Amino acid sequence: MRFEELTGRDVVIWGAGREGRAAHAELARRGVVATIAVTGDGSAPEDLRSAAVEGETALARLLEAEVVVKSPGIPRTSPDFARVAAGAGRLTSLMDLWLSENAERVLAVTGTKGKSTTSTLVRHILDALGYRAVLAGNVGVAVAGDLDPRVQAAVTEVSSYQASDLTVSPRVAVLTSLYPEHLPWHGGYERYVADKLNLVAHGTETVVVPSRDHELFALASERAGERTRILVPAELGILAHEDRLVWEGVGECTAADLGLRGAHNLVNAALALAAVHAFTGMADEDRARALAAMRGFQPLRHRLEVIDSDDGLTWVDDSLATAPQAVVAALTAYADARITLIAGGAERGLPFDPLIDALAARGDAFPVRVVATGPAGARLVAESEGRVPRMERADGFADALVRARAGARPGDVILLSPGAPSFDEFADYEARAAVFRAAARTA
């Protein structure tokens, strides 16, 4: 569905959060008067009250609407969603409306982790090659409004929440990784996978995945269909090794050159190069420029970011690592260091097995001490009993920081890689990171 199809129709926006607010503003700019529906116990912000309905009245408006523009925060597992999906008119989203108008200029990135780093790398490479590119979606500009006609590429990070509602696919898509996350929202892992892969189910030209051996290759091949090219970086001679990225016949750069730590980030860099190649049809002379551009990349915040400190310890902010597999990647990035790991937070029920296995396999030469916090941390300690030594529970995040510093020796790494959301104590991962960073700078 396109924006112009909403003119003259009864449109209801479901949700008054960031995307609901953006949808309301964009439709108003286009002359579409839309009602905002806030279901459940929520309430609309004061400045939107005049356009909003709440509670049972909101549900009734959704059921009678011709078009419902759903915010990504509305879970598919909710009873209200089932009723609206079955009884309302056309169901769409702001991302779907925007993508319907801009798909040919969109290079989209999704995956359980690695989305933001890969998206930012893609934009960085395109800039170096002289393309007019913007970041859109969850990073960069909002997916609303008219895309500047001078823009040649909109690099768009897409969450599983946003992908689930799409009826159109971008010209090029990147799938970075896949493991359990946000399961309550989706209603299980199979539904989560289906919602993620919906990004490539509607006519994508090229889908870039890590390798032919990765499960994403088979999943993308099945979901995207025969007309879509499934591309892996190795087919272009782009190879991610443990400590360097090699482009056969072009050159190489090390992890240090990229400013990125961890083999998983080198895979993200390989995906970014392959995606730009697919999007631009990169000429031979541009390959060396693209690879050289990687050396000037500035990593994103809260992703294995080293914080300045004068206490002889290395403090690493990986607050965005909210799934156990992301913590495993962080531990691997510091395989040759003594680590105090601050883990835990709000409970989401994700299996800790991969993290427990990694901790149990860690040798005594470079041990990991775990300071666990929050409900998720309590479960991690309980499930690790008998397998993982050097684990202790903290009484909240502030206590975890005190314990981490007190038990560390000069040269140790204090790693905030929680494997869980922050909502037990903080508004978001950035607020949690701010407290961690302040502790690092207090010698």
N, C-alpha and C positions, 0 to 999 in steps of 0.2 A: 504494500500500500504506500502511496506517495502523499506528500503533504497536501497537494491540491485536491485530492479526493476527499478531504475532510470538510471542504467548504460547503456550507449549507446543511451539514449533518449534525445530529445530536451526538456530541463527543463528550465523554467523561474520562478524566485522567484519574487513574487509580494510584493514590499515594501522594503525599505532600513533602517528601524528602527532596534531596538534591536534584534527582532526575525529574521528579514530578513537578517541582518548581520550574526547572528549565523548560519542560514541555509546555507548561502553562504560559510562560513568557513567549516562547516561540510561536505557539498557536495564536496568541493575542496579536503578535506582530504581523501575522499573516491574515488577520481579520476573522479568525475562528474563535467564537466564544465557547469556552469549555468549562464544565463543572469539575471541581476536584472532589473526589470521594475518598474519605478516610474511614476505613472499616475497623472493626474490633474496638479496642479501648483507646486508640490513638485520637489525637486532635490536630486540627490544622493550625499552622502558625498564625499569629495575630494578623499579619498583613495579607493573608489569603482567606481569612474567615468569610469575607463577603462572597467569595466564589466557591465556598466549600460546603459539603454536607458530610455528616458524620454518623457512625453507628449503623443502626438498621435502615435509616433513611438512605445512607450511602450505598448500602447493598442493594436496596430497591432501585436506586438510580443506575447502578451498574447493570442490573438485569434488564432494564428497559432501554439502555443506550444503543444507538446504532453502531458506534465505534467506541471501544475501550482502549485507552493508551495506558498500558500497565507499567508501573515502575518496577525495576529489577528486584527491589527488596521484598516484593510480595511472593511468599513461598508457594511453589506449585503443590505442596502437600497440604495446604490449608483447605478446610471445608469451603471457605468462601471462594477460593480459586476454582474448585470443582464446580460450584454452582454457576459462577460467572462464565466459565469456559463453556459450559453446557447450555446456558440460557441467554447469554448476551449476544449482541451482534458481532461484528468483526473485532478480533482481539489483535492489537499491535503494540508497538513500543517506540520510544523516541529513537533508539538505535536503529530499529527496522525502518522507520520513516526516513531517517537521515541516509542510511545505507542504500535505500531504494533510489535515491537521487544521485548518489556519489560512488557507486560500487566500482566503476571503471578506474577511479583514481585512488582506490583504497587498497592498502596492504595491511591486512589485519593479523594480529598476533594473539593467540590464546594458549592456554596450558595451565596446569596446576601451579607451577612456579616457573619463573624465568620470563614472564610476559613483559614486565616493565624494562628489565635490562635489555632484552632482545629488541623491543620496540625502540628504545633510545639509541641502541647501536645502529639499527636500520636508518633512523633519521640522521644520525651522525654520518653514516656512509653516503647517503643521498646528498647531504649538504656538501660533502667533500667532492662529489662528482658534478656539482653545479646544478642540481635539481632544486626546484622550489618545493620544499616539503614541510609539513607541519605534523606535530604529534596531536592526536585526538583521542577521545574516549576517556579512560580512567587516568591517563596522564595527558598533559597538554590541554588544548582547547576542548570545550564541551561539544558533543555531537549534536549540535543544534544550529540553526541558522544556515545561511547559504555559504557554501565553501567558495572562497575567493577563486574566481576563474583562472587566476595566474598560478594557483597551486597545482603542481603536477602529481603530488603524492600526499595522501593523508594516511600517516602511519597510525593505526588505531589498535589500542589494547582493548580486548573484548573479554569480559568475565563470563563464567558459565551461566550466571544469571541473565546476562544480556544475550548470549548466544541462543538460549533456549527459546526465545520468542521470534527469532529471525525467519523471514520468508525469502530473503535474498542473501547471496553470498558475495564477498569481496572478490576482486579479480585474482589477487594472490593472498594466500593465508599461510601462516606459520603455526605449527603445533609443537610446543616446546617440550612438554612432559605430561604425564598422566599418572596420578595416584589419588587415593581417596581424600576428599575434602568437601566441605559444605554438604555433607550427606543428608542431614535433617531437612535442609531446604529443598533438595532435589527428590528425596524419598528413596535413597539407596544408591549404591555405586553404579549399577547398570543405568539408572536414570540419569545420573551425573554424567556418565560417559556419553549417553545419547544426546544430552543437552549441549555438552561441549562440542561434539562432532556436528551438531546442527549448523555450526558456522560454515561448514564446507559442503552442505547438502543441497545447495541451490544454484549450481552453475559456476563454481570456482574454476578458474583457468588452471592454476597451479597451487598445489599444497606442498609445503616444505616440512619434512619431518627429519628427526635426527639420523636414522639409519634404516636400512631394510630389515634389520633384525629387531628393531623396536616395535612394540605392539601397535604403535600409532600408524605404522606403515599399512598393516592389514586393515585396521579400523578405518583409516582415511580412504583406502582403496575401495572398501565396501560402501562407505557412506557417500563418497563424492561421485562415484560412478565412472564409467569407462572413458568419458570425454575429458576427464580431469587428469592432468599430469601430476603424479606423485614424485617429488624430487627430493633426493637426499644429497647433502653437501659433497659426499665422497664421489658422486657422479661427475662433479665439476673439479675434482682433484683437491677439494678442501677437506683437510683432515685435522681433527682435534685430538691432540695427544695429552698426556698428563700435565705437561708444563709448557706446551707451545702449540701454536696454530700454524699449520703448514698448508700453503697453496702450491701444489706441484706446478713447476714451471714459472711461478711468479715470485715466491719468497716465503718468509715465515716471520712470525713475531712471537715473543714469549708472553707468558701470563703477566710478568712484570711490565712489559711494554704496554699491555692493555690496561694496566691498573686494576686488573680483576684477579681475584684469588679463587682457586678451585677449578678442577677439571670440568665441572658442570658449566662454569661460565665460559670456558673455551668452546664447549658445545654450543652455547648460546651465540657466541661470536661466529661460529661456522654457519649456524642457521641464518644469522643476519646477512652474511655475505651471500649465501645462496639465494635468499629472498630478494635481495637487491638485484642480483644477477637475473632472476626470473622476471622481475618487474620491469627492468630497464633493457634487457637484452644486452647486457654489459659488453662493450667492445673490448678487444684484447688489451688495448692501451689503457683502458680504465681499471683493469684488474690490479695493476701495481698501485695506482692511486687509491683504490679502495682499501687495499691491504695496508698501505702506509697510513691511511686515515685512522686505522684502529689504534695506532700508537699514541694518538692524541685524545683518546676517549677518556672522559671523566666519569667514573662509576657513580651510580645512584646512591643516595643516602639510605641507611638502615639495611644495607645488604653487604654483610661482611666488611663494614666500614670501620677502620681503625681510628680510635679517638685519641687525640693528644692527651698525654698524661705524664706527670713527672714522678711517679711513684715506683718506677722500675718494672711495672707490669704492662702488658699489652691488652688494652680494653677494646673489644670488638663488638660493635653494634650490628646485630643481625635480627633486629626486632621483627622484621617482616617475615621471618621464618616461622610460620604458624602451622606447619604440618610436620609430622615426625620425619618424613623423608628429606625435608629441607634441612633439618638439624643434622642428619647423617651427612649430607653434602658439606655442611660447615665443618663438621669434625674431620672429614676427609681433607678439606682444605688446610687444616692444621694438624696433619697426621704426624708431624715431627715436633710437636710441642706438648708441654705439660699444660693441661686445660682445667680450669674450673668452669663448668657449664651451668649457667642459670637457665633452668627449664621449667615449663609449666605455665599455668594461667587459667583461663576459663575452660570449663569442660565442654568438649564437643563430641566425645565418644570415638575419636579416630583411633585406630589400632596403633599401639606403640611398639609392636613386634619388630619393625625394621630398626628402630632406634635402640631397643634393648639388645638386639643381635649385634649391632655395631659397638655398643658400649661393652658388651661381654667379650667381644673379640679384640678389644683394645689391649695392647701389650703393656707390661709394667714399665718399659723404657720411657713411654710417653703416656702416662696415665691420665684418665679423666675423672675428676671429682665432680659429682652432680649435686647442686643445691636446688632443690625442687620447691616450687611455690604454687599456691592456688589449688583448686580441686583437681585440675589435670595433673599437676605435679604430685599430689598425693597418690593418684592412681598409678603414675609412673613408678613411684617408689614401691608401691605394693606389688605391682606386676613384675618388678625387677628383682624381688627378694630371692636370694639364693643364687642369682646369676651375675649381678653387677655389684662389685664392692664400691666403697667410697661414695655412698649416697646419704644425703641428709635432708630433712624437711625444714623449711623455713616458715616462720610465722608472718607471711606476707612478703611483698617485694622488697620493702625497705630492709627487713631482716635478712633477706637473701643477699643483698648487696653487702651488708656488714659481714656476714659469714664468708662470702666470696673473698673479700679483701683479707680478712683475718687468717684464712687458711692458705693463702697464696704465697709463693716464694718469688724473689726477684727473677725476672725472665719468664714467669708464667703468663699464660693467656687467660683472661677472664672474658668468657664468651657468652653474650646474651643471644641465645638462639632457642626460643621458648618452645617451639613445636605446638603452640596453642595460642588462641586469641588472648587479648588483653582485658576483656570486659569484666573480669572479676574485680579489678581494681582501677582500670583506666578507661578513658573514653575511646581510645584507639591505640594502635601500635606506636604512633608517633609520640603520644603522651608517655607511654612506657619507656620509649627510647630516651626521651628528654631527661627522665629521672636517672636512668643508667648513665647518660653522658655527663650529667652533673656530678655524679659520684666519681666518675673517672677523672674529672678535673679537680677533685678535692683531695689532694695528696695528704 
